[in-house]
Amino acid sequence: MAGRLILRRPSPTTVSFTVSNASRQTSTPAKILYYLQVLLRALVFVCVVFFNIARLRHSFFNQDGFLVRWNTIWSSPLGSLVSRSVDSYSSWVVVLVSAIIIYGVFRKGYTEESLLVIRGLGIQTSTSSLTYLSKASTRFIPTTQIQDIVIHEAFKGFEVRFYLAIIVDGEPEVVVVFPKLLPNRAILEEVWRGSRHCLYDSKS
């Protein structure tokens, strides 16, 4: 899976490597397309919420509130159309379809994986979550437990792939860095050199 490397150096003793396959919003058309996608996601989410409110209108949304006049909404042409459409399906179908659509709305279309190296403390690996509603999965490895950082090669199907790995003291298996994206060898070598330089070179 293709990815690009983003390098940050917050301090002389800290370096962050991030590999991402997200599209770049550098040009004006790309920025416009991005904001249109955000607007479309928000519109779809509002529609799903409105359909579910229409499904529950007899139980919870049948009286006029302080801010919303539900009776006026349900008697309007759009409200009547939505009410008839929702009533033609069973509750479990509405819930299932709504859950699928909401998952699609909040699903990220990209993956980001990072390696944060702090001299004297250790290394933190991070992989972004699938949706905007959940947090990224992270792991911190203290310097005292790091035996080495190496580049290995392995077979993935009929293809030879290189991967960056951390050998941790007391663990039978290595910790793979960027396990989902598996960037190319040139990126791995740059991360390998930069991480070792930050960890072990006191003059960097």
C-alpha positions as CSV (number, residue, x, y, z in Angstrom):
1,M,0.0,0.0,0.0
2,A,1.5,3.3,-1.1
3,G,2.4,6.0,1.5
4,R,4.4,9.1,1.9
5,L,6.7,10.0,4.8
6,I,6.2,13.1,7.0
7,L,9.2,14.0,9.2
8,R,8.9,16.3,12.2
9,R,11.6,17.3,14.7
10,P,10.0,19.1,17.7
11,S,13.3,19.2,19.5
12,P,16.9,18.0,19.0
13,T,16.2,14.9,21.1
14,T,12.8,14.1,19.5
15,V,11.8,13.0,16.0
16,S,8.5,11.9,14.6
17,F,8.1,9.8,11.5
18,T,4.5,9.5,10.0
19,V,3.6,7.4,7.0
20,S,0.2,8.3,5.5
21,N,-1.7,7.3,2.3
22,A,-4.1,10.3,2.7
23,S,-4.5,12.4,-0.4
24,R,-2.7,15.8,-0.4
25,Q,-4.9,18.9,-0.3
26,T,-2.3,21.2,-1.8
27,S,-4.1,22.4,-5.0
28,T,-7.3,24.4,-5.0
29,P,-9.4,21.7,-6.7
30,A,-8.2,19.2,-4.2
31,K,-9.2,21.5,-1.3
32,I,-12.6,22.1,-2.9
33,L,-13.2,18.4,-3.3
34,Y,-12.2,17.8,0.3
35,Y,-14.7,20.4,1.7
36,L,-17.4,19.0,-0.6
37,Q,-16.8,15.6,0.8
38,V,-17.1,17.0,4.4
39,L,-20.3,18.8,3.5
40,L,-21.7,15.6,1.9
41,R,-20.9,13.5,5.0
42,A,-22.6,16.1,7.2
43,L,-25.7,16.2,5.0
44,V,-25.9,12.4,4.9
45,F,-25.6,12.2,8.7
46,V,-28.3,14.8,9.2
47,C,-30.6,12.8,6.9
48,V,-30.0,9.6,8.8
49,V,-30.8,11.3,12.1
50,F,-33.9,12.8,10.6
51,F,-35.1,9.4,9.3
52,N,-34.6,7.9,12.7
53,I,-36.4,10.7,14.4
54,A,-39.3,10.2,12.0
55,R,-39.3,6.5,13.0
56,L,-39.7,7.4,16.6
57,R,-42.1,10.3,16.1
58,H,-45.1,8.5,17.7
59,S,-43.1,7.8,20.9
60,F,-40.9,10.8,21.5
61,F,-41.3,13.5,18.8
62,N,-45.0,13.9,18.5
63,Q,-45.3,17.1,20.6
64,D,-44.2,20.6,19.8
65,G,-41.1,21.6,21.8
66,F,-39.7,24.9,22.8
67,L,-37.4,25.1,19.7
68,V,-38.9,22.6,17.2
69,R,-42.5,22.3,16.2
70,W,-42.7,18.6,15.4
71,N,-46.4,18.6,14.4
72,T,-45.6,21.2,11.7
73,I,-42.7,19.2,10.5
74,W,-44.6,15.9,10.2
75,S,-47.5,17.6,8.4
76,S,-45.3,19.2,5.8
77,P,-44.8,17.6,2.4
78,L,-41.2,16.6,3.2
79,G,-42.1,15.3,6.7
80,S,-45.0,13.3,5.3
81,L,-42.9,11.8,2.6
82,V,-40.1,10.8,5.1
83,S,-42.7,9.4,7.5
84,R,-44.4,7.2,4.9
85,S,-41.0,6.0,3.7
86,V,-39.8,5.1,7.2
87,D,-43.0,3.4,8.2
88,S,-42.8,1.1,5.2
89,Y,-39.8,-0.7,6.7
90,S,-39.4,-2.6,10.0
91,S,-37.4,-1.1,12.9
92,W,-34.5,-3.5,12.6
93,V,-34.0,-2.6,8.9
94,V,-34.0,1.1,9.7
95,V,-31.5,0.5,12.5
96,L,-29.2,-1.7,10.4
97,V,-29.2,0.6,7.4
98,S,-28.6,3.6,9.6
99,A,-25.7,2.0,11.4
100,I,-24.0,1.1,8.1
101,I,-24.5,4.6,6.7
102,I,-23.2,6.2,9.8
103,Y,-20.2,3.9,9.8
104,G,-19.5,5.0,6.3
105,V,-19.9,8.7,7.2
106,F,-17.4,8.5,10.0
107,R,-15.0,6.1,8.4
108,K,-11.6,7.4,7.4
109,G,-10.5,7.0,3.9
110,Y,-6.9,6.8,4.8
111,T,-4.4,5.3,7.2
112,E,-1.7,7.0,9.2
113,E,1.0,5.2,11.2
114,S,3.7,7.0,13.1
115,L,6.9,6.3,15.1
116,L,7.9,8.8,17.8
117,V,11.5,8.6,19.1
118,I,12.5,10.3,22.3
119,R,16.1,10.0,23.3
120,G,16.5,8.7,26.9
121,L,12.8,7.7,27.1
122,G,11.9,5.3,24.3
123,I,9.8,4.8,21.2
124,Q,6.1,5.1,20.7
125,T,4.3,3.5,17.7
126,S,0.9,4.5,16.6
127,T,-1.7,3.3,14.1
128,S,-4.7,5.4,13.3
129,S,-8.2,4.0,13.8
130,L,-10.7,3.2,11.1
131,T,-13.2,5.8,12.1
132,Y,-13.1,9.4,13.5
133,L,-15.0,8.1,16.6
134,S,-12.3,5.9,17.9
135,K,-8.7,6.6,19.1
136,A,-5.5,5.4,17.5
137,S,-3.8,2.3,18.9
138,T,-0.5,3.2,20.5
139,R,2.3,1.4,22.3
140,F,5.3,2.8,24.2
141,I,8.6,0.9,24.4
142,P,11.1,2.2,27.0
143,T,14.7,2.6,25.9
144,T,15.9,0.0,28.4
145,Q,13.8,-2.7,26.6
146,I,14.9,-1.8,23.1
147,Q,17.6,-4.2,21.9
148,D,17.8,-3.0,18.3
149,I,15.9,-1.5,15.3
150,V,16.3,-3.5,12.1
151,I,14.9,-3.8,8.6
152,H,13.7,-7.3,7.8
153,E,12.4,-8.8,4.6
154,A,9.5,-11.3,4.3
155,F,7.3,-12.8,1.7
156,K,3.8,-11.4,1.3
157,G,2.1,-13.7,-1.2
158,F,4.5,-13.9,-4.1
159,E,6.1,-10.6,-3.2
160,V,9.1,-9.8,-1.1
161,R,8.3,-6.9,1.3
162,F,10.6,-5.0,3.7
163,Y,9.5,-4.0,7.1
164,L,10.9,-2.0,10.0
165,A,11.0,-3.9,13.3
166,I,11.9,-3.2,16.9
167,I,13.6,-6.1,18.9
168,V,12.2,-5.9,22.4
169,D,14.0,-7.5,25.3
170,G,12.0,-10.4,26.7
171,E,9.5,-10.7,23.8
172,P,9.6,-13.7,21.4
173,E,8.4,-11.6,18.4
174,V,9.5,-8.3,17.1
175,V,7.3,-5.2,17.0
176,V,6.6,-4.3,13.4
177,V,6.5,-0.5,12.7
178,F,4.0,0.7,10.1
179,P,2.4,-2.8,9.9
180,K,-0.6,-1.8,7.8
181,L,1.0,0.5,5.2
182,L,4.4,-1.4,4.9
183,P,6.1,1.5,3.1
184,N,8.9,1.0,0.5
185,R,12.5,0.3,1.4
186,A,13.6,3.9,0.8
187,I,11.2,5.2,3.5
188,L,12.2,2.4,5.9
189,E,15.9,3.2,5.5
190,E,15.3,6.9,6.2
191,V,13.3,6.1,9.3
192,W,15.8,3.5,10.4
193,R,18.7,5.9,10.1
194,G,16.8,8.8,11.7
195,S,15.5,6.7,14.7
196,R,18.9,5.2,15.5
197,H,20.6,8.6,15.2
198,C,18.1,10.1,17.6
199,L,18.2,7.2,20.1
200,Y,21.9,6.5,20.2
201,D,23.8,9.6,18.9
202,S,24.2,12.1,21.8
203,K,25.8,14.6,19.4
204,S,22.7,14.8,17.0
